[in-house]
Structure formats: structure tokens, C-alpha cells
Amino acid sequence: MEDLNKYIRDLRHDFSQMQLNEEDMSHDPSLQFEKWFAQAVKSAVNEPNACVLSTATKEGKPSGRVVLFREFKDNQFGLFTNYNSRKGKELQENPFACLTFFWPELERQIRIEGLVEKSTQEASDKYFYSRPRTSRIGAWSSPQSNILKNREELEHLVTGFDKRYPDEDVPRPEFWGGYLLKVNYYEFWQGRPSRLHDRISYTLQEEGTWKIERLAP
Ligand SMILES: Cc1cc2nc3c(=O)[nH]c(=O)nc-3n(C[C@H](O)[C@H](O)[C@H](O)COP(=O)(O)O)c2cc1C
């Protein structure tokens, strides 16, 4: 590209497909999320369960990466990863985290905030044993987030675990499992013309109800 910065500056997309009105929102944000998720699936959004998981160290230094959520129930998002990874270490020292979805096909963003805790051993086992053998070997083989000398080092680890677990019986490593993000805040964002977007938030109150508010775009 000849002039990347000029190209970026001139990118203009006016959002105009839909609007978000208070009276159309569910009182329960989990129902609202399920409704939007179903619409994302229907609209063939690519990887609709992909979202950015943001974490931070105890000093507040943030980091983000894409993950796939694998479960949604009772305002809790379940995802799976390596507990020794960078995200795992950050969640260990600071359980506050966010998920951010962007579904450009629908001109929608959803922001989610909450506290994270580890899933039960049973839930981690259930998901781990539902994965193909190669993914289970992959979980053993990747010291996720560690520095590797080269690609061969990873491939060597895979060969080693392949030999160690030669058939379908690949156990779940202790360092691999689920996290549950317990939501206390949602924001549903719908793109509107001239950057005058609609934003509706749900904040969990002490008594367990959700306070619904409109935010300026
Ligand atoms: C579409 C997509 C889905 C991903 N899903 C997961 C996932 O579910 N779990 C996971 O640990 N990493 C997943 N990753 C890889 C992460 O983005 C990241 O590279 C990895 O978890 C290491 O992150 P960390 O070093 O910050 O811990 C996914 C990446 C992409 C692009």
C-alpha cells in the first residue's frame, strides 16, 4: 500500500442498518445477549463466539487476546485455556476481566465485564474430553505464552506427547481448564449514522437486579 495512513484516514463507514430502543431491550441482559447471538449466527457472522478477553496484572497493566467462549449460562461465560499462560497468570493475581465482541456484519459491539474464577474440574474434564485427540495433544504440547527457540521445539514436544499418549486416552493436564466470567456489566452498541450510535448498558445492582441506562456515543 502506497500511503497506509492516507488510506486509513479516508476509510469511512456510516452505520445505518438498525437502531436500539429502550423499549425493545429485554429486562434480562442474558436474554438480550442470546437474542443478539442468535441474530449473529443467522447473519453468518464469522466465528460469532470469538471475543477479545482483556485481563490486567495486579498493577493494572492490561493485555488482550481473542478467545472463543464455549458456554453461556446464568450470566456466566465459560472459556478454556492454559492456566500457566499470560492470561492465566494475570487472572490469578487480578480476577477482573472483560470480553468484547465486534460483529461488523450487524454493526454491533457487545462489551462485558466481570469477575473470573476457575471452572470446576468436572466442567474442564467434560470440555477437554469432547475435543479431538490432536487438540488434547496440543494442550499438553504448548507451554502457552512461553518463548520457544523455534518451530521445531514445538513440533518436538508434540512428537513426545504423541508417543506418551499413543491412543485416544489423553488425560487433561492439570494446567489446562476452564474459566467462568461472572458478568456484572453489559453494554450493547448499535452503529448509527453520523457516529450517533446507540449504547444501552446493564449494571448489576446489589439486590441482583439490572439497572438499564443509555450512554452517549
Ligand atoms: C479466533 C481465535 C480463537 C482463539 N481461541 C482461543 C481459546 O479459546 N483459548 C485460548 O487459550 N487461546 C485462544 N486463541 C489464542 C489467543 O488469542 C492467544 O494467542 C493465546 O491464548 C495466548 O494468549 P496469552 O499469551 O495472552 O495468554 C484464539 C485465537 C484466535 C484468533
PDBQT file of the ligand as one rigid body, heavy atoms in Angstrom, charges set to zero:
ROOT
HETATM    1  C1  LIG A 301     -10.233 -16.919  16.632  1.00  0.00    +0.000 C 
HETATM    2  C2  LIG A 301      -9.306 -17.228  17.779  1.00  0.00    +0.000 A 
HETATM    3  C3  LIG A 301      -9.751 -18.035  18.804  1.00  0.00    +0.000 A 
HETATM    4  C4  LIG A 301      -8.917 -18.336  19.892  1.00  0.00    +0.000 A 
HETATM    5  N1  LIG A 301      -9.412 -19.078  20.916  1.00  0.00    +0.000 NA
HETATM    6  C5  LIG A 301      -8.647 -19.328  21.997  1.00  0.00    +0.000 A 
HETATM    7  C6  LIG A 301      -9.186 -20.013  23.134  1.00  0.00    +0.000 A 
HETATM    8  O1  LIG A 301     -10.375 -20.353  23.201  1.00  0.00    +0.000 OA
HETATM    9  N2  LIG A 301      -8.332 -20.259  24.167  1.00  0.00    +0.000 N 
HETATM   10  C7  LIG A 301      -7.019 -19.869  24.168  1.00  0.00    +0.000 A 
HETATM   11  O2  LIG A 301      -6.305 -20.146  25.121  1.00  0.00    +0.000 OA
HETATM   12  N3  LIG A 301      -6.498 -19.184  23.125  1.00  0.00    +0.000 NA
HETATM   13  C8  LIG A 301      -7.279 -18.908  22.041  1.00  0.00    +0.000 A 
HETATM   14  N4  LIG A 301      -6.763 -18.196  20.975  1.00  0.00    +0.000 N 
HETATM   15  C9  LIG A 301      -5.339 -17.764  21.033  1.00  0.00    +0.000 C 
HETATM   16  C10 LIG A 301      -5.230 -16.493  21.892  1.00  0.00    +0.000 C 
HETATM   17  O3  LIG A 301      -5.636 -15.362  21.144  1.00  0.00    +0.000 OA
HETATM   18  C11 LIG A 301      -3.802 -16.272  22.430  1.00  0.00    +0.000 C 
HETATM   19  O4  LIG A 301      -2.881 -16.266  21.370  1.00  0.00    +0.000 OA
HETATM   20  C12 LIG A 301      -3.378 -17.347  23.441  1.00  0.00    +0.000 C 
HETATM   21  O5  LIG A 301      -4.444 -17.738  24.295  1.00  0.00    +0.000 OA
HETATM   22  C13 LIG A 301      -2.214 -16.849  24.292  1.00  0.00    +0.000 C 
HETATM   23  O6  LIG A 301      -2.594 -15.683  24.979  1.00  0.00    +0.000 OA
HETATM   24  P1  LIG A 301      -1.798 -15.128  26.277  1.00  0.00    +0.000 P 
HETATM   25  O7  LIG A 301      -0.318 -15.312  25.977  1.00  0.00    +0.000 OA
HETATM   26  O8  LIG A 301      -2.188 -13.707  26.405  1.00  0.00    +0.000 OA
HETATM   27  O9  LIG A 301      -2.250 -15.963  27.450  1.00  0.00    +0.000 OA
HETATM   28  C14 LIG A 301      -7.592 -17.849  19.908  1.00  0.00    +0.000 A 
HETATM   29  C15 LIG A 301      -7.145 -17.011  18.876  1.00  0.00    +0.000 A 
HETATM   30  C16 LIG A 301      -7.989 -16.696  17.830  1.00  0.00    +0.000 A 
HETATM   31  C17 LIG A 301      -7.516 -15.739  16.763  1.00  0.00    +0.000 C 
ENDROOT
TORSDOF 0
